[in-house]
């Protein structure tokens, strides 16, 4: 999950209906669909899927931090 998220390109864009000064940042829906295989189409990215990927990634990072903290404590001992 983390590797797919880390490898996914992020882009900056402005929607056609936004003022030119309004910028957005994130993955393109096609890249998200390719990376995670979620959603019913690659033309739109459901926020529930994006939130799920973020939550799973946070959990994975938390597990890594806990493991690294335990390793640091072991090395200090």
PyMOL commands that set and color helices and strands:
alter all, ss='L'
color gray80, all
select helices_A, chain A and resi 2-7+29-36+47-76
alter helices_A, ss='H'
color red, helices_A
select strands_A, chain A and resi 11-13+24-26
alter strands_A, ss='S'
color yellow, strands_A
deselect
rebuild
show_as cartoon
